[in-house]
Amino acid sequence: MATPYTPKNILITGAAGFIASHVAVRIAKKYPDYKIVVLDKLDYCSNLKNLLPVSSSPNFKFVKGDIASADLVNFILVTENIDTIMHFAAQTHVDNSFGNSFEFTKNNIYGTHVLLEACRNTGQIKRFIHVSTDEVYGETDEDAVVGNHEASQLLPTNPYAATKAGAEMLVMAYGRSYGLPVITTRGNNVYGPNQFPEKLIPKFILLAMKGEPLPIHGDGSNVRSYLYCEDVAEAFEVILHRGEVGHVYNIGTKKERTVMDVAKDICKIFNLEAEKAIKFVDNRPFNDQRYFLDDEKLKGLGWSERTYWEEGLRKTVEWYVANSDYWGDVSGALLPHPKAGMMPGHEGPQDTKGILAQFISKN
């Protein structure tokens, strides 16, 4: 196992988004000696309210900006004396990637390249943690007993996954060519509070709350593995401190369920008859049947899944019931096949502008 690593000044990209906000809040609260700098352009699926728990913390700073801006990224690395990057910023919704794939290339590949080049130029980065996805592996055979391990071949099947695989290749190349101390993660699906409702679980919850049909792509037999957000935030905490440079870590669970199972579980919580509440719609152009990860390597660092599905889903439903207007008008995201143009404006809900003013005045 690698020598434990202690960062000083961490740049977290995309931390007004779902997973990264849970990571940023966890680390800022738990490690007051670490300085946390957040860079986020506040795209439609980001929300500054995700960061309110630490917005007044003396070790936290928010910067509104795009990772594709080389001048801005270089400026932040130098002026904030950044020694660690946790790179979450990305376009992530598969449906959008089928209709707006160039935006995914720009954000996921070019944005990552800008970050890497800034790291090479400054020469001060001691850890670059690149956040990828289980989708880079492509489909797992339906009868596979062992999941994809970190050395498995990358066979992405949709534009989103392809851009994430491309970004990984750049990260690996900078590690080998320039000695950049890189670590890559590939994760299963994540769910929990604060997730933008274009994703399956929050979408189904909000639709169930409205008494509207739950749209299932295809026949609902597609299998996915879901991890609760706090478990995933803990995984990143472990990888930050104990991960070995040059290695890849799967963040996964062996507990699988079909999309139909998820819909039925949500119907049960809301006392809905699944047969009446579920509506089958056209499938995606290509919808991987199954993703299955081998997570033994991360367990070797001391991490394990803590939150059972029933508990995590209950907590998630309770949060959305209590925060139904958190995102403002998300009617476009609740459609069976949402498109980026249907989403709220890039500033998110109107009150986010006021929150942004608070963040900027503080910093």
Solvent accessible surface area in square Angstrom, and as a share of the most:
residue,aa,sasa,rsa
1,M,162,0.72
2,A,24,0.18
3,T,111,0.64
4,P,103,0.65
5,Y,23,0.09
6,T,98,0.57
7,P,2,0.01
8,K,137,0.58
9,N,23,0.12
10,I,0,0.00
11,L,0,0.00
12,I,0,0.00
13,T,0,0.00
14,G,12,0.12
15,A,0,0.00
16,A,0,0.00
17,G,11,0.11
18,F,26,0.11
19,I,50,0.25
20,A,3,0.02
21,S,1,0.01
22,H,21,0.10
23,V,0,0.00
24,A,0,0.00
25,V,23,0.13
26,R,57,0.21
27,I,0,0.00
28,A,4,0.03
29,K,127,0.54
30,K,112,0.47
31,Y,51,0.19
32,P,94,0.59
33,D,135,0.70
34,Y,17,0.06
35,K,65,0.27
36,I,0,0.00
37,V,0,0.00
38,V,0,0.00
39,L,1,0.00
40,D,9,0.04
41,K,61,0.26
42,L,2,0.01
43,D,15,0.08
44,Y,12,0.04
45,C,34,0.20
46,S,10,0.06
47,N,0,0.00
48,L,0,0.00
49,K,35,0.15
50,N,3,0.02
51,L,0,0.00
52,L,75,0.37
53,P,79,0.50
54,V,1,0.00
55,S,21,0.14
56,S,97,0.63
57,S,26,0.17
58,P,142,0.89
59,N,16,0.08
60,F,4,0.02
61,K,61,0.26
62,F,6,0.03
63,V,29,0.17
64,K,80,0.34
65,G,14,0.13
66,D,43,0.22
67,I,10,0.05
68,A,21,0.16
69,S,43,0.28
70,A,49,0.38
71,D,122,0.63
72,L,46,0.23
73,V,0,0.00
74,N,40,0.20
75,F,126,0.53
76,I,4,0.02
77,L,0,0.00
78,V,94,0.54
79,T,77,0.45
80,E,20,0.09
81,N,97,0.50
82,I,0,0.00
83,D,14,0.07
84,T,0,0.00
85,I,0,0.00
86,M,0,0.00
87,H,4,0.02
88,F,21,0.09
89,A,19,0.15
90,A,26,0.20
91,Q,20,0.09
92,T,52,0.30
93,H,9,0.04
94,V,8,0.05
95,D,12,0.06
96,N,3,0.01
97,S,0,0.00
98,F,62,0.26
99,G,58,0.55
100,N,56,0.29
101,S,42,0.27
102,F,177,0.74
103,E,55,0.25
104,F,1,0.00
105,T,61,0.35
106,K,103,0.44
107,N,13,0.07
108,N,3,0.02
109,I,48,0.24
110,Y,115,0.44
111,G,0,0.00
112,T,1,0.00
113,H,69,0.31
114,V,13,0.07
115,L,0,0.00
116,L,0,0.00
117,E,52,0.24
118,A,1,0.01
119,C,1,0.01
120,R,105,0.38
121,N,90,0.46
122,T,36,0.21
123,G,68,0.65
124,Q,50,0.22
125,I,13,0.07
126,K,116,0.49
127,R,29,0.10
128,F,0,0.00
129,I,0,0.00
130,H,1,0.00
131,V,18,0.10
132,S,9,0.06
133,T,12,0.07
134,D,4,0.02
135,E,20,0.09
136,V,0,0.00
137,Y,6,0.02
138,G,1,0.01
139,E,78,0.35
140,T,12,0.07
141,D,100,0.52
142,E,132,0.59
143,D,123,0.64
144,A,28,0.22
145,V,132,0.76
146,V,105,0.60
147,G,6,0.06
148,N,30,0.15
149,H,87,0.39
150,E,26,0.12
151,A,88,0.68
152,S,25,0.16
153,Q,131,0.58
154,L,39,0.19
155,L,100,0.50
156,P,46,0.29
157,T,55,0.32
158,N,9,0.04
159,P,41,0.26
160,Y,15,0.06
161,A,0,0.00
162,A,49,0.38
163,T,9,0.05
164,K,11,0.05
165,A,10,0.08
166,G,22,0.21
167,A,0,0.00
168,E,8,0.03
169,M,87,0.39
170,L,39,0.19
171,V,1,0.01
172,M,81,0.36
173,A,45,0.35
174,Y,16,0.06
175,G,18,0.18
176,R,192,0.70
177,S,82,0.53
178,Y,117,0.44
179,G,57,0.55
180,L,16,0.08
181,P,25,0.15
182,V,12,0.07
183,I,1,0.00
184,T,11,0.06
185,T,1,0.00
186,R,14,0.05
187,G,18,0.17
188,N,9,0.05
189,N,48,0.25
190,V,16,0.09
191,Y,3,0.01
192,G,0,0.00
193,P,20,0.12
194,N,20,0.10
195,Q,15,0.07
196,F,7,0.03
197,P,0,0.00
198,E,6,0.02
199,K,55,0.23
200,L,48,0.24
201,I,3,0.02
202,P,1,0.01
203,K,12,0.05
204,F,1,0.00
205,I,0,0.00
206,L,11,0.05
207,L,7,0.03
208,A,6,0.05
209,M,63,0.28
210,K,121,0.51
211,G,59,0.57
212,E,77,0.35
213,P,65,0.41
214,L,0,0.00
215,P,9,0.06
216,I,0,0.00
217,H,32,0.14
218,G,23,0.22
219,D,97,0.50
220,G,1,0.01
221,S,46,0.29
222,N,7,0.04
223,V,31,0.18
224,R,18,0.07
225,S,2,0.01
226,Y,13,0.05
227,L,0,0.00
228,Y,13,0.05
229,C,2,0.01
230,E,70,0.31
231,D,4,0.02
232,V,4,0.02
233,A,0,0.00
234,E,22,0.10
235,A,0,0.00
236,F,5,0.02
237,E,12,0.05
238,V,11,0.06
239,I,0,0.00
240,L,0,0.00
241,H,25,0.11
242,R,94,0.34
243,G,1,0.01
244,E,65,0.29
245,V,60,0.34
246,G,56,0.53
247,H,65,0.29
248,V,31,0.18
249,Y,5,0.02
250,N,0,0.00
251,I,3,0.02
252,G,0,0.00
253,T,2,0.01
254,K,99,0.42
255,K,99,0.42
256,E,55,0.24
257,R,43,0.16
258,T,34,0.20
259,V,20,0.12
260,M,39,0.17
261,D,59,0.31
262,V,0,0.00
263,A,0,0.00
264,K,94,0.40
265,D,37,0.19
266,I,0,0.00
267,C,1,0.01
268,K,145,0.62
269,I,73,0.37
270,F,46,0.19
271,N,141,0.72
272,L,59,0.29
273,E,104,0.47
274,A,17,0.13
275,E,150,0.67
276,K,158,0.67
277,A,15,0.11
278,I,21,0.11
279,K,93,0.39
280,F,112,0.47
281,V,28,0.16
282,D,115,0.60
283,N,69,0.35
284,R,52,0.19
285,P,110,0.69
286,F,92,0.38
287,N,24,0.12
288,D,3,0.01
289,Q,41,0.18
290,R,21,0.08
291,Y,7,0.03
292,F,13,0.05
293,L,1,0.01
294,D,28,0.15
295,D,3,0.02
296,E,95,0.43
297,K,71,0.30
298,L,0,0.00
299,K,82,0.35
300,G,52,0.50
301,L,15,0.07
302,G,57,0.55
303,W,3,0.01
304,S,57,0.37
305,E,47,0.21
306,R,163,0.60
307,T,15,0.09
308,Y,149,0.57
309,W,15,0.05
310,E,121,0.54
311,E,62,0.28
312,G,0,0.00
313,L,4,0.02
314,R,116,0.42
315,K,74,0.31
316,T,1,0.00
317,V,9,0.05
318,E,93,0.42
319,W,48,0.17
320,Y,2,0.01
321,V,80,0.46
322,A,83,0.64
323,N,43,0.22
324,S,64,0.41
325,D,113,0.59
326,Y,25,0.09
327,W,9,0.03
328,G,36,0.34
329,D,110,0.57
330,V,12,0.07
331,S,68,0.44
332,G,12,0.12
333,A,0,0.00
334,L,13,0.07
335,L,77,0.38
336,P,36,0.23
337,H,54,0.24
338,P,0,0.00
339,K,90,0.38
340,A,36,0.28
341,G,81,0.78
342,M,90,0.40
343,M,19,0.09
344,P,31,0.20
345,G,54,0.52
346,H,125,0.56
347,E,49,0.22
348,G,6,0.06
349,P,17,0.10
350,Q,136,0.61
351,D,81,0.42
352,T,2,0.01
353,K,98,0.41
354,G,40,0.38
355,I,17,0.09
356,L,20,0.10
357,A,61,0.47
358,Q,116,0.52
359,F,4,0.02
360,I,100,0.51
361,S,96,0.62
362,K,85,0.36
363,N,65,0.33
